Amino acid sequence: MKTATTSKADLMQSAERDMQKLIQDAAFSDREKLAITCRILFDKGHDSGLAGQITCRAEAPGTFLTQRLGLGFDEITASNLMTVDEDLAPLDGEGMANPANRFHTWIYREHPEVNCIIHTHPTHVAALSMLAVPLVISQMDTCALYNDCSFVKDWPGVPVGNEEGELIAGALGNNRAVLLAHHGQLVTGKTIEEACNLAVLIERAAKLQLLAMAAGEVQPLPHQLAQEAHDWVSTDKRNKVNFAYYARQALNNHRDCI
């Protein structure tokens, strides 16, 4: 074996190079990615009626794409997404956005690196939120959220005011995710793929935490190794490869979304 004495760092770098060279990115538009993400999340337990929103920045500054209020995640298509401005006024047709999208506006204003936001109330995240405890990352598969999820302990009520927007945007800080006590979750991404992967992952992490808490005391991960795992799975290429797999799953069941 030629690599028997190769260091772990060199093996990791080699794997990154091979991913860049050998795995091609899926060719979807932002509208298609957003619609596919809605179907992915629906299939993976993020459906809670009409609660939850997904947005991504649109071409014009201060505008973003989102779903129409009244449509569930399983009904979203690339063609029925709408473009709104920072006041949630529709710019390309009829319909209205979810009023709770107001706090997305605050996040976009305060975090220029963010290009996609997903807020949902999936079952295990919602159950964990009822305990008013932070998300605990203690398992390898969920390390993308290690030291990367804020916690809002005090529920501010229905998040349709500017006060809630300022609170959530501030709580996010340098992290990509927030667990909202008595509420749900919010994840952000520089890309739609990144946000989608984190939304799927935070629900899995909450489920694992609840199962572990029911069985005993959750044991912490070694910080250095957990951070290494976080960085290893948080690259743009890995996000795209992972999203492509989820997209294939979703399109097998929901070809109408694009």
C-alpha positions in Angstrom: 0.0 0.0 0.0 1.6 3.2 -1.2 -0.1 5.4 1.4 0.7 3.3 4.5 3.0 5.9 5.9 1.1 9.0 4.7 0.0 11.4 7.4 -3.6 12.0 8.2 -3.3 15.7 7.2 -1.9 14.7 3.8 -4.6 12.0 3.3 -7.3 14.6 4.1 -5.8 17.1 1.6 -5.6 14.4 -1.1 -9.3 13.5 -0.6 -10.2 17.2 -0.9 -8.3 17.4 -4.2 -9.9 14.2 -5.5 -13.4 15.5 -4.7 -12.7 18.8 -6.6 -11.3 16.9 -9.6 -13.6 13.8 -9.8 -17.0 14.9 -8.6 -19.0 17.4 -10.8 -21.4 19.9 -9.3 -25.1 19.5 -10.0 -26.4 22.1 -12.5 -29.4 23.7 -10.8 -30.5 27.3 -10.7 -31.1 29.0 -7.4 -34.9 28.7 -7.9 -34.5 25.0 -8.5 -32.2 24.5 -5.5 -34.7 26.3 -3.3 -37.6 24.3 -4.5 -35.7 21.0 -4.2 -34.6 22.0 -0.7 -38.3 22.4 0.3 -39.0 18.9 -0.9 -35.9 17.5 0.8 -37.0 19.1 4.1 -40.6 17.9 3.7 -39.4 14.4 3.2 -37.1 14.6 6.2 -39.6 15.7 8.8 -39.5 19.5 8.7 -43.2 19.8 7.7 -45.3 21.5 10.4 -48.2 22.9 8.3 -47.4 26.3 7.0 -44.9 27.1 9.7 -41.3 27.7 8.6 -39.7 29.7 5.8 -36.9 29.4 3.3 -35.2 32.3 1.6 -32.2 33.1 -0.5 -30.8 36.3 -1.8 -32.1 37.4 -5.3 -30.1 39.3 -7.9 -31.1 42.8 -6.9 -29.7 44.1 -3.6 -32.2 44.0 -0.7 -34.4 41.3 -2.4 -34.8 37.6 -1.8 -36.7 34.6 -3.1 -39.1 32.8 -0.8 -42.2 30.6 -0.8 -45.7 32.0 -1.0 -47.8 32.0 2.2 -50.4 29.3 2.0 -48.2 26.7 0.2 -46.6 23.9 2.1 -43.0 22.7 1.5 -44.4 19.8 -0.5 -46.1 22.2 -2.9 -43.1 24.5 -3.7 -41.9 24.6 -7.2 -39.2 26.7 -8.9 -42.0 28.6 -10.8 -44.2 29.4 -7.7 -41.4 31.0 -5.6 -41.7 34.7 -5.3 -39.3 37.6 -5.0 -39.8 40.2 -2.3 -38.0 43.3 -1.0 -36.9 43.9 2.6 -40.4 45.0 3.6 -41.7 41.7 2.2 -43.5 43.4 -0.7 -43.9 41.1 -3.7 -41.9 42.2 -6.8 -42.9 39.6 -9.4 -46.6 38.8 -9.1 -49.4 38.0 -6.8 -49.4 36.4 -3.4 -47.7 37.3 -0.1 -44.7 36.1 1.9 -44.9 34.7 5.4 -44.8 37.7 7.7 -42.2 35.9 9.8 -39.8 36.4 7.0 -39.1 39.8 8.6 -36.4 38.3 10.8 -34.7 36.9 7.6 -34.3 40.5 6.5 -32.5 41.4 9.7 -30.2 38.5 9.3 -29.3 39.4 5.7 -28.7 43.0 6.8 -26.4 42.0 9.7 -24.7 39.1 8.1 -23.6 39.9 4.5 -21.9 36.5 4.1 -25.3 34.7 4.4 -27.1 33.9 1.2 -29.7 31.4 2.3 -31.8 31.1 5.5 -34.0 28.1 6.6 -36.3 28.3 9.6 -38.4 25.3 10.5 -40.1 23.5 13.4 -39.2 19.8 12.9 -40.4 17.3 15.5 -37.2 16.6 17.4 -35.9 20.2 17.3 -39.3 21.4 18.6 -39.2 18.8 21.4 -35.7 19.7 22.4 -36.7 23.4 22.3 -39.3 22.7 24.9 -36.6 21.7 27.4 -34.9 25.1 26.9 -31.4 23.6 26.7 -28.7 24.2 24.1 -28.0 21.8 21.3 -25.2 19.4 22.3 -23.0 17.9 19.6 -21.4 14.7 20.8 -21.5 12.4 17.8 -19.2 12.3 14.7 -21.9 12.7 12.0 -23.3 15.9 13.5 -19.9 17.7 13.9 -20.7 20.2 11.2 -22.7 21.9 14.0 -20.0 21.6 16.7 -19.4 25.0 18.3 -21.5 26.4 15.5 -25.0 26.6 17.0 -26.2 29.5 19.1 -29.0 29.3 21.7 -31.9 31.7 22.4 -33.3 30.7 25.7 -36.1 33.3 26.0 -39.0 32.9 23.6 -39.9 36.4 22.2 -43.3 35.3 20.9 -44.5 35.3 17.3 -41.5 36.4 15.3 -43.1 39.0 13.0 -41.7 42.2 14.6 -38.4 44.0 14.2 -37.5 43.3 17.8 -37.5 39.5 17.1 -35.4 40.1 13.9 -32.8 42.0 15.9 -32.7 39.4 18.6 -32.2 36.4 16.3 -29.8 38.2 14.0 -27.7 39.2 17.1 -27.9 35.7 18.6 -26.5 34.1 15.5 -23.2 35.8 15.9 -20.4 34.0 14.0 -22.4 30.8 14.0 -24.4 29.2 11.2 -27.3 27.9 13.3 -29.6 28.9 16.2 -31.7 26.7 18.4 -34.8 28.8 19.5 -36.2 27.7 22.8 -40.0 26.9 22.7 -39.8 27.5 19.0 -37.6 25.7 16.4 -34.4 26.1 14.5 -32.7 28.5 12.1 -29.7 27.7 9.9 -27.9 29.9 7.4 -25.5 29.2 4.6 -23.2 31.0 2.2 -25.0 28.7 -0.3 -28.4 27.0 -0.6 -26.6 23.7 -0.4 -24.9 24.5 2.9 -28.1 25.7 4.5 -30.0 22.7 3.3 -27.4 20.3 4.7 -27.4 22.1 8.1 -31.2 22.0 8.3 -31.3 18.3 7.8 -28.4 17.8 10.2 -29.8 19.9 13.1 -33.0 17.8 13.2 -30.9 14.6 13.3 -28.7 16.1 16.1 -31.7 17.0 18.2 -33.1 13.5 17.7 -29.8 11.9 18.8 -29.6 14.3 21.8 -33.1 13.4 23.0 -32.3 9.7 22.7 -29.0 10.0 24.5 -30.5 12.2 27.3 -33.2 9.5 27.8 -30.6 6.8 28.2 -27.9 8.6 30.3 -25.5 11.5 30.4 -24.2 12.9 27.2 -20.4 12.8 27.1 -18.5 15.6 25.5 -16.3 15.2 22.4 -12.6 16.2 22.5 -12.5 19.8 21.3 -9.6 19.6 18.9 -11.0 16.4 17.2 -14.5 17.7 17.1 -13.3 21.0 15.5 -11.3 19.0 13.0 -14.4 17.0 12.0 -16.4 20.3 11.8 -14.0 21.8 9.4 -13.6 18.5 7.4 -17.3 18.3 6.6 -18.0 22.1 6.2 -16.3 22.7 2.8 -18.2 24.1 -0.1 -17.5 21.0 -2.2 -18.7 18.6 0.4 -21.8 20.6 0.9 -22.5 20.4 -2.9 -21.8 16.7 -3.0 -24.1 16.0 -0.1 -26.9 18.2 -1.4 -26.7 16.5 -4.8 -27.5 13.2 -3.0 -30.4 14.7 -1.2 -31.6 16.2 -4.4 -31.6 12.9 -6.2 -33.7 11.4 -3.4 -36.2 14.3 -3.6 -36.4 14.3 -7.4 -37.3 10.6 -7.4 -40.4 11.5 -5.4 -41.1 15.1 -6.5 -40.1 15.6 -10.2 -42.8 18.4 -10.4 -40.7 20.8 -8.2 -38.5 21.8 -11.1 
